[in-house]
C-alpha cells in the first residue's frame, strides 16, 4: 500500500498547483494587518475539501468583531481510520503576511506564477505548501479506498502570523477536548531545503520595551537635565552581562545558548542640540527552558536599578510578548523516530532533531502534552518579496508525511 500511496501523490502535481493558485488569489490578512481575516479563504478551501471524501468538516470560529462576519475561522477536516484511539494531526495556517513594498515584487503577489518547478506568490510557502501537502496525503488514501489504522485530521488555523490568539492558542485553550492523549501533531511551518531538520523544542521568548525617563534640556547645558539616552545606552551595555548570568548551553538548540539582544530603537528628540528626557528601546530575549522568564525579568530589574541610581533616571519595563517554553518533544519518541525513518527513505538525507530560538504554534500542542514536530522542506522565502516554493517540496512533504503516517499506524 505504501508504494501505491506514494505513486498516487506523485500524480497530483497539476492538482497541487491549482490548489496553490486558488489559495494565493484570496488574501487572508489579519485585521491588525489591514485585512478581514481568513473567512473567504476558509470558504474556498471548504469547497475544495467537500469534493473529497472527508468524514467531517467542522468550523471552530474565534469571535473578532473587526474580522469579516465577526469571526476568525479554524477548519478541521477529518478522515476516519479503523480506530479512534489516536488522531494524527496535520496543522497549517490560513493567514498570510502583507506583501510589503509591491515594487519589490516581479509579479502580482496574489496571482500564482508558475515558472518551471517554481511557484511564486504571497503565501505559497508560508503556509500554503503545508495546506496542499497535507491534502495530497489524505486524497491519495481516499482514492485508493485505504483506511489508516487511526484517524487523520487536517487543522487549518487562523491567526498564526499575529500571535494565534484566534487560532491554535484559542483552540488549545477553549477546545482541548478535541485532542486525545495518544494524538500526535505535525506542524509543517519550518524547515530547510534538504528536508533534514525536525524541530522538537523551542526556547522561551520575551520581548521587552524599556523606557528610560530623565529630564530634557539644551544640549549645551547638560547639567540642567538628565540624559535619558546616555542612561539607556549604559543599560543596554549592562544587559549584555545577561549572557554570563544565564550561561546554560544545550546543543539541541541553534544557537546553543540563551540570547539577549537590543533591537528596535524609538526616536527620542528630533534635533541635535536637545538632550533627550526620554529614551525607548526594545530587547529580544530567547531563553533556555531551564530558566524561568521571571528570573530574567528580576535580573533585568536589578540592573536597571543600578542605572537609575547612577544617573537619576526612572526605568520602566513593558512586556510586548512573553511565553515560557513548552515542554520539548522527546527526540526519541515514536513520532520523531518514524519521521526520521521516513525522511531517510523518501529524501535520502540524514535527519536531525533540533531546537530553535523562535516560537511556533507547536508550543500550544506541546503544552497539552502532545508530541509535536515542526517539519517541512522549505527554501526559506517566507515573508520576503517574491515568496516562492518548489513543486518538488510540496510533493516530497506529502510523501514524507505518508510514510510517517503508515509507520505510526503500525504501532499499537
C-alpha positions in Angstrom: 0.0 0.0 0.0 2.9 2.4 0.7 4.1 2.3 -2.9 0.6 2.8 -4.2 0.1 5.9 -2.0 3.4 7.4 -3.0 2.6 6.9 -6.7 -0.8 8.5 -6.2 0.8 11.5 -4.5 3.3 11.8 -7.4 0.4 12.0 -9.9 -1.1 15.1 -8.2 1.2 17.8 -9.4 -1.4 19.6 -11.5 -3.9 19.4 -8.7 -1.4 20.8 -6.2 -0.7 23.7 -8.5 -4.4 24.6 -8.8 -4.8 24.4 -5.1 -2.0 26.9 -4.7 -3.5 29.1 -7.4 -6.8 29.3 -5.6 -5.3 29.9 -2.2 -3.0 32.6 -3.4 -5.8 34.5 -5.1 -7.6 35.0 -1.7 -5.7 37.3 0.7 -6.1 36.2 4.3 -4.7 39.1 6.3 -5.5 39.8 10.0 -7.5 42.9 10.7 -4.4 44.3 12.5 -2.6 43.9 9.2 -5.2 45.7 7.2 -7.3 42.7 6.2 -10.6 41.0 7.0 -9.2 37.7 8.3 -9.5 34.2 6.9 -13.2 33.8 6.2 -13.1 34.0 2.3 -10.1 31.7 2.2 -11.7 29.2 4.6 -14.9 29.1 2.5 -13.0 28.5 -0.7 -10.9 25.7 1.0 -14.1 24.2 2.4 -15.5 23.9 -1.1 -12.3 22.0 -2.2 -12.4 19.8 0.8 -16.1 18.9 0.1 -15.0 17.5 -3.2 -13.0 14.8 -1.3 -14.2 12.0 1.0 -13.7 13.6 4.4 -16.0 12.1 7.0 -16.5 15.5 8.6 -15.6 19.2 8.1 -16.0 21.4 11.2 -15.6 25.1 11.7 -14.4 26.4 15.1 -14.9 30.2 15.0 -13.0 32.6 17.3 -15.0 35.8 17.6 -13.4 39.0 16.5 -15.6 42.0 15.7 -13.1 43.5 13.2 -13.0 40.4 11.1 -15.4 39.5 8.2 -18.6 38.2 9.7 -17.1 38.7 13.1 -15.1 35.5 13.2 -11.7 34.1 12.6 -12.4 30.6 11.3 -10.4 27.4 12.1 -11.4 24.4 9.9 -11.0 20.7 10.8 -11.3 18.1 8.1 -11.3 14.5 9.5 -10.7 11.2 7.7 -11.6 8.4 10.0 -9.3 5.4 10.5 -10.1 1.9 11.7 -9.7 3.1 15.4 -10.4 6.4 17.0 -7.8 5.7 19.7 -5.4 8.2 18.1 -5.6 11.1 15.7 -2.7 12.1 13.6 -3.0 15.8 13.1 -1.6 18.0 10.3 -1.8 21.7 11.1 -1.3 24.5 8.7 -2.4 28.2 8.9 -4.7 30.1 6.6 -3.4 33.6 7.2 -0.5 35.3 5.5 1.5 38.5 6.0 1.1 41.6 3.8 3.1 41.6 0.6 5.0 44.7 1.6 6.5 47.0 -1.0 4.9 46.0 -4.3 7.8 47.5 -6.2 10.0 44.7 -4.8 7.7 42.0 -6.4 8.3 40.8 -10.0 4.6 39.9 -10.3 1.2 40.4 -8.6 1.6 38.8 -5.1 -1.9 37.4 -5.4 -1.6 35.7 -8.8 0.3 32.5 -8.8 3.3 32.4 -11.2 4.5 29.0 -12.4 8.0 29.1 -13.7 9.2 25.5 -14.4 9.2 23.8 -11.0 9.0 27.1 -9.1 5.8 28.7 -7.7 5.7 32.3 -6.7 3.1 34.3 -4.8 2.3 35.5 -1.3 1.6 32.6 0.9 2.8 29.8 -1.4 5.4 28.7 1.1 4.1 30.2 4.3 1.9 28.3 4.8 0.0 27.0 1.7 2.7 24.4 1.0 1.6 22.7 4.2 -2.1 23.1 3.4 -1.6 21.5 0.0 0.8 18.7 1.1 -1.5 17.5 3.9 -4.4 17.4 1.5 -2.4 15.3 -1.0 -1.7 12.8 1.6 -5.3 12.2 2.5 -6.5 12.5 -1.1 -4.3 9.6 -2.1 -5.6 7.4 0.7 -9.2 8.2 -0.2 -8.8 7.4 -3.9 -7.2 4.1 -3.0 -10.1 3.3 -0.6 -7.5 2.9 2.1 -8.5 3.5 5.7 -5.5 4.0 8.0 -5.3 2.4 11.4 -6.0 5.8 13.1 -7.9 9.0 12.3 -6.2 11.7 10.3 -7.3 15.3 10.9 -6.2 18.4 8.9 -6.4 21.5 11.0 -6.4 24.8 9.1 -5.8 27.6 11.6 -6.4 31.3 11.7 -4.1 34.0 13.1 -0.7 32.3 13.1 1.1 35.4 11.8 -0.2 37.7 14.5 0.0 35.6 17.7 -2.5 32.7 17.3 -4.9 34.2 19.8 -7.7 33.4 17.4 -6.1 30.2 16.1 -4.0 27.5 17.7 -4.0 29.3 21.1 -7.8 29.7 21.0 -8.4 26.1 20.1 -6.0 24.6 22.6 -7.4 26.7 25.4 -11.1 26.7 24.5 -11.4 23.2 22.9 -8.8 20.9 24.4 -11.4 18.1 24.3 -10.6 17.8 20.6 -7.3 16.1 21.4 -6.8 12.7 22.8 -3.8 11.7 25.0 -2.4 9.5 22.2 -2.7 12.1 19.5 0.4 13.4 17.6 0.9 16.6 15.7 2.7 17.7 12.5 3.2 21.4 12.0 4.8 21.9 8.6 5.8 25.5 9.1 9.6 25.5 9.4 12.5 23.5 7.9 15.4 23.6 5.4 16.0 23.0 1.8 17.2 19.4 2.0 14.4 18.4 4.4 16.7 17.1 7.1 15.7 19.2 10.1 13.0 18.3 12.6 12.2 21.0 15.2 11.3 19.4 18.5 11.9 22.2 21.0 11.8 25.9 21.4 13.3 28.5 23.8 11.3 30.8 25.9 10.7 34.1 24.3 10.4 37.6 25.8 10.2 40.9 24.0 10.6 43.8 26.4 10.0 47.5 25.9 12.4 49.6 28.1 11.5 53.2 28.9 14.1 55.5 30.4 12.9 58.9 31.7 15.3 61.7 32.5 15.0 65.4 32.1 15.1 67.3 28.8 17.3 70.4 28.4 19.5 72.2 26.0 22.5 70.0 25.0 24.9 72.9 25.7 23.9 72.9 29.4 23.7 69.1 30.3 24.0 69.9 34.0 20.4 71.3 33.8 19.0 67.9 32.7 19.3 64.2 32.9 20.3 62.5 29.6 17.9 59.5 29.2 19.7 58.4 26.1 23.1 58.1 27.9 21.5 56.2 30.7 19.7 53.8 28.4 22.9 53.2 26.4 24.6 52.2 29.6 21.7 49.9 30.4 22.0 48.2 27.0 25.7 47.6 27.6 25.0 46.2 31.1 22.3 43.9 29.7 25.0 42.0 27.8 26.0 40.6 31.1 22.8 38.5 31.0 24.8 36.1 28.8 27.0 35.4 31.7 24.2 35.3 34.3 22.2 32.7 32.3 25.0 30.6 30.7 23.3 27.2 30.2 24.3 25.5 26.9 22.4 22.8 25.1 23.5 21.7 21.6 20.0 20.6 20.7 19.3 24.3 20.0 20.6 26.6 17.4 22.3 28.7 18.7 23.0 26.5 21.8 22.7 29.4 24.3 20.2 32.0 25.5 20.3 35.3 23.6 19.6 38.8 24.9 19.8 41.4 22.2 18.7 45.1 21.9 16.8 45.6 18.7 14.2 48.3 18.0 15.0 51.9 18.9 12.4 54.6 19.0 13.1 58.2 18.1 13.8 60.5 21.1 14.4 64.1 20.1 14.2 65.5 16.5 17.1 67.9 16.8 20.8 67.5 17.6 21.0 70.2 20.3 18.4 68.9 22.7 19.3 66.5 25.4 16.6 63.8 25.5 14.4 63.4 28.5 13.0 60.0 27.4 14.5 57.1 25.5 12.9 53.9 24.5 14.5 50.7 23.2 13.4 47.0 23.0 15.1 43.7 24.0 14.6 40.4 22.2 15.3 37.6 24.7 15.3 33.9 23.7 15.9 31.9 26.9 16.8 28.3 27.5 13.8 26.4 29.0 15.9 25.6 32.1 15.4 29.2 33.2 12.2 30.9 34.2 11.4 34.2 32.5 10.7 35.6 35.9 14.4 35.1 36.8 15.4 37.0 33.7 13.0 39.9 34.5 14.2 40.1 38.0 17.8 40.3 36.9 16.9 43.0 34.3 15.2 44.9 37.1 18.2 44.7 39.3 20.5 46.0 36.6 18.0 48.8 35.8 18.0 49.8 39.5 21.8 50.3 39.3 21.4 52.5 36.3 18.7 54.5 38.0 20.9 55.1 41.0 23.9 56.1 38.8 22.1 58.6 36.5 19.0 59.7 38.5 16.6 58.4 35.8 13.5 56.2 36.1 13.3 53.0 34.1 10.1 51.1 33.3 9.6 47.8 31.6 6.6 46.9 29.4 6.5 43.3 28.1 5.5 43.1 24.5 5.5 39.3 24.3 6.2 36.7 26.9 6.0 32.9 26.6 7.6 30.3 28.8 8.9 27.4 26.7 6.6 24.5 26.2 7.9 21.0 27.2 10.0 19.8 24.3 9.0 16.8 22.2 11.3 13.9 23.1 13.7 13.4 20.2 13.4 9.6 20.9 9.6 9.4 20.9 7.8 7.3 18.3 6.7 10.3 16.3 10.2 11.6 15.8 11.7 8.2 15.1 9.0 7.4 12.5 9.6 10.8 10.8 13.3 10.3 10.8 12.9 6.9 9.1 10.5 8.4 6.5 12.8 11.3 5.7 15.7 9.0 5.1 13.6 6.7 2.9 12.0 9.4 0.8 14.7 12.1 0.6 17.8 10.0 1.2 19.2 12.5 3.7 20.3 12.1 7.3 17.6 13.7 9.6 18.4 15.6 12.7 16.1 16.8 15.6 16.9 20.3 16.9 15.6 23.2 18.9 15.1 26.8 17.8 15.1 30.3 19.3 11.8 31.3 17.7 8.3 30.3 18.6 5.9 28.2 16.6 2.3 27.1 17.1 3.6 23.6 18.0 4.1 25.0 21.5 0.4 25.2 22.1 0.0 21.5 21.5 3.1 20.6 23.4 1.6 22.3 26.4 -1.2 19.8 26.1 1.5 17.1 26.4 1.0 16.1 22.8 4.1 15.2 20.8 4.5 17.8 18.0 7.1 18.1 15.3 7.7 21.1 13.1 8.9 19.8 9.8 8.8 20.8 6.1 11.1 21.1 3.1 11.5 24.8 2.5 13.6 27.3 0.6 13.0 29.9 3.4 11.5 32.7 1.4 8.6 33.3 3.8 7.6 37.0 4.3 10.0 38.0 1.5 9.1 39.7 -1.7 8.6 37.1 -4.5 7.9 34.4 -1.9 8.3 31.0 -3.6 8.3 27.3 -3.2 9.1 24.3 -5.5 6.6 21.8 -6.7 9.0 19.1 -5.6 8.9 20.4 -2.0 5.2 20.0 -1.8 5.3 16.5 -3.2 8.2 15.5 -1.0 6.4 16.8 2.1 3.3 14.8 1.3 5.3 11.6 0.7 7.3 12.0 3.9 4.0 12.6 5.8 2.5 9.5 4.1 5.4 7.2 5.1 5.5 8.6 8.6 1.7 8.1 9.0 2.0 4.5 7.8 4.7 3.8 10.3 2.7 5.3 13.1 -0.3 3.3 12.1 1.7 0.1 12.7 2.1 1.0 16.3 -0.5 -0.3 18.8 
